[in-house]
């Protein structure tokens, strides 16, 4: 049985993030297709190896300790493959280097990369200047890779810069893969438990300026004359931005928008009972919450970011005004809403289901050791 070391900064259920859920799903699929899998985490005691990196400062002041600890893991487990989830995580870069040094096959599962500024604000420009220093290292890591899994191999979007560079500097295997829904295997004939006549627009994810939920508050203000509620489900938040949203809601006296902690509700039920999902982030790659909505026959409205224009059963937009216009157009158009729902589910079953992901990950097993 081939041995695979799976390295990720985040793992669910502790880390309720797209990367966390994907890492855990990949672990199970690798086991299903016949790998002996050991896992490495930054700071998660539930994994086989826990580096116990609490934060970036801890890492900087103890770099040699964590480097030696990582090398010891490689020496003890002696994997045939080292698979890393995402760049820009510290531990991914360490294990790529160590695998290359020990002549072990390296596989990168890309979740996109974030280097270029999201807009022209000074803080994003300064952030980009810092990350540009990372580019020479990125070239080395991409050159060290024996297989590269990408969510969108043909994208020109800046969030897929790692994919584009890999195709230029490395002629090794590139595999298209997809994110999957946690709810795929639940009964498809679920019951709608809400009896409210009001429609619900649902947004899921952490709350901060990049996710741009302020636009949802503006949206709520614009459609307050309709029987529509907007729910923002969050698992974490930036305190200042969160307070800014609450203050906006209070000043405008909005009664149609709700901020709900995920711990106080059930995400599956919230998706099942919503009208559609919405995404207003200023940057994205392939949001897991929207894919999970598709798996439950829920279409989504979004800004045109990342690879979201590739999804069927969705409508992408360039401005908030376009979003408002389409919501008002859909409000009394049940036929078109149902059509989008069918397209969303069919697109998931055809392109984003677990069976497709398993086929993609299985290609790694056929690589020559």
N, C-alpha and C positions, 0 to 999 in steps of 0.2 A: 504494500500500500504506500503510495507516494505521500510524503510528509510536506505539509503546507503551513507556513507561519503567517498568520493574518494579523496585520498591524493597523490599528486605528486609534485616533485620539479619543473618539466618542463611541459609546455603546449604549443601546437601549437595554433595559428600561430606565437606567439611571439618567442617561442623557436623552432627553426628549427632543431630538433634533433630526433633520433629514439624514445627516451622516450617521447618527447613532442608530436609527432604525435600519438603514441600509447595511451597515456593518454587521448587525445581528442577523439580518436576512441572508447576507452573503455567507456568513459562517455556516448556517444550517444547510444551504444549498451545496456548498463545497463538501460537507459531510455526506449529503445525500448522493452525490455523484462519485463518492469513493475515496476522498482524500482523508488522511489523518490530520486533523486541524488542531493547531495550538494558537491561542490568541494572545495579543499584547495590547495593553492599554496604557494611557498616560497616568490615569489615577482611578482605576476601577478594580476593586477587590474580587469581583465576580469572574474576572478573566484569568487565564492560566498564568500570565505574567503581568504584574502591575509595576510600572516604573516609578510610580508615586511622584510624578511631576505635578505639583500643585498649581504652579503658574509659571509664566515666562521668566520672572525674576529668579525664582527658585532654580530653574534650569540654567540660567546664565552663571549663577554663582557656584553651581555644582556640575558644570558641563562634563568634566572628566569622569566624575562618578557615574553619571547617567550613560556616558559613552561606554565605559567599561562594563557596566551592568548590561547594556544592550548587546555588547560583543559576547558576554558570557552566555546570554540566551541563545545566540546563534551557535556557539560552540557546544552547548549542552544538547540542544534539540536537533541540530544537524539537518535542517529542512532541505528538501529538494527545490522548493519554491519559497520565496518571500513575496507576499502580496501586500501592498500598502494601499490604504484607502485615503486618497486625496493628497495633494501637495499642501505646503504652507502650514504644517502641523507640528514641526520640530521632529517628532519621532519618525515620521515617514522618511524624512531626509536622512536621518541617522541610519535607519535600517537599509535604505537603498545603498548607501555608501558601504556599509558592512557586508551586505550580500555580494556586491560587486567585488569587494576585496577578497572574499572567500569563495569566489567563482560559483555562486549560487544564482539560479535563474531569478530574475526580478520581474514582477508583474505590477503595473500601476493601474489602479481603478480610479479614473479621473472623476471628480465631482465639480470640475470647473476650477478656474483660478481667478484670483482677484488682485489685479495690479493697477490697472488704469483707473483714473478718477471717474466717479459716478456722475459728477457734474463739475461746474467751474468754481465751486466754493474752495477757499484756500486750504481748509483742512484736508480735503480730498487730494488736492494737488501735492501738498506736503507728504501725505501718505504714499502717493505714487512715487515721489522722489526717493523715499526710503526703500520701497519695494523694488525699484529699478536695480538697486544693488544686488538683489536676489537673482536677477536674470542669468548671470554667468553660472551660478550654481544650478539653476533650472536646466540649462543646456547640458551640464554634466549628468544630472539625474536622468534626463530624457535619453541621453546617449547610452546610459547604463542599462536601460530598460530592454527586456527581451519580449515583452508583450504589453500592449497598451489598450485599455478598455475605455471607450469614450461614449458619452451619452449622445453625441452628435458629431460624427467624424467629418462631416462636410460643412460645418458651420464656420462662418467668418466673424462671429460675434467675439468680442474681446474676452468674454468669460471662458471661451474655449481656446485661448491662446496656446495652452499646453498641447492640445491636440494638433493644432496647426503647425507648431514648431516640431513636434514629433514626426509628422509626415515629411518635413523638410530635411531633418538631420538624421533620421533613423529609418532604415528600410525593414525593420522587424515587424512582427505581426501586430495589426491594429484590429480591434474587435469592437463592434457596436454592441452596447448593452443598454438595458432599460431599468429604471426604478420600478418597484412593484408596490402594490397596496397591501397593508396589513389586513384588510377586510375582504380580500379576494375569496377566501374559502368560507366566509359566512354565507348563510342562506340568502339567495337572491330574491326569494319571495318574502322579504321582510315586510312588516306591517308599519304603515305610517301611524305613529301614535299621537301626533299632534292633531287637535281638532279645531285649531284656530283658523279663522278665515284670512288672517294676515299672512303675507308671504315673508320669508326670512332669507336675507342675503348673508352668507357666512364667510368670514375670513379667519383663517387659522394660522398661528405662528407667534413668534416673540414680537414684542412691541418696541420699536425704535425708529429712528429717523430714516434708516435705510428701507425698512418695510413701509414707511410712508403712510401710516394709518390716518394721518391728518386729512388726507384726501377722502377717506371714508366718512369722516365727520362732516366734511363739506358736502359730500354726497347725501348724507342723511338730511342735512338742512335743505337740500335742493328737492328732495322727494318726500318731504314731510306731509304733503297733502295726499299721498297714496297710502294704502294699507300695507306698508312694507316696514319691517324691522331689520336693522343691521346688527349682527352679533360679531364681536371680535373676541375669539377664543385665544388665550395666551397661556404660555407656560413660564415665561420670564419676560422682563421688561427693563428698559432704561428708565430710571425713576423720574428724571427731569422731563423726558418726553411723555411718559405716562401721565404725569401731573398736568402737562400742557394739554393733553387730550381731554382730561377730566374737566379742566378749567374751561375749555372751549365749549364742551357739552353743557356745562352749568350756565355760562354766559348766554348762550343761544337758547337755553331752556329746551333742549332737544329731548323728546320722549320716545324716539324711535331708534336709538342706538344704545347698545349694551356692551360693557367690558366684562368678560366672564373668565375667571381662572379655570383652566382645564380640570383642575382637581375637583371642582364643584359641579361637573357635568360629565356626560358620556359622549365622547367625540363621534362614535359610530351613530348614536341616536341623533346627534345634532346634524350630521351630514344627511342622514336618511330623511329628516324632516325639514331640511332647508329647500329653498327654491333653486338656488345655484350658489356656487362659490365665487369669490372674487379675490383678485390679487392686484395690489397697487404699488408693489415694490419698485424702487428705482433701478434695481438690478436683481437678476435671478439667473439660474441655470435651468433646472427642471424641478419645480417645487413638488415635494411629495404629497402635500395636502390636496393639490389639484388632481394628481393622479389617483389618489384614494377616492376623491369625489367621482371621477370618471368611472371607477370600478363599481360604484353604487348608482350609476346612471345619472350623475349630476354634472351638468356642463359648467363651464366657468367663463367669466369675463375677466380680462386682464389687460394691463399695459403691454405693449409689444417689446418685451425684454427676453434675453436669453434665447431659448429654443421654443418658446411658447407658441409661436406662429406655426409650428409643425403639427400641433395637436388638432384633431378634428373634434367636433362637439364643443367648440369654444369660439369666442369672439375676442379678438385682440384690438386694442385701441392705442391712439397716440396722445389723447388728451382726456381730461376728466369730463369735458363737455360731451365728447363722443360716448363715454360710458353712460352719462345721464340720459342722453338721447336714446340709446339702445335699451336701457332699462324701461323707460317710458313706452317704447315701442313694443317690448316684450310683455308688458304688464297685462295687456288684454289680448295677447296673441298666444293662446294656449297651443295651437297647432304647431307653431314654430318652436316653442319651448319643448314640446314633446319630441319634435324632430331632432333638436340638439341633444336631448337626453339619450335617444337611441344611438346617435352618432358617437356620443361620449363613451357609452358602454361598448359599442362595437370596436371603437378605436382601442380601448383598453384590452379587450379580448384578443384583438389581432396583433397588437404591437407592444403591449406593456405588461402582459401577464407573467406569472412565475415560470411557466413553461418556456417562454422566450428567453428569460433571464438564464434559466438552467442550460439552455442550448449554448448561450454565449459563454458562460463560465466553464462549460464542459470542454471548450476548445483549448483551454489551458492544459487540461490533462493530457492532451495529445502532443504537447511540446516534447521534444527530445531532451532528455536529461544529459 
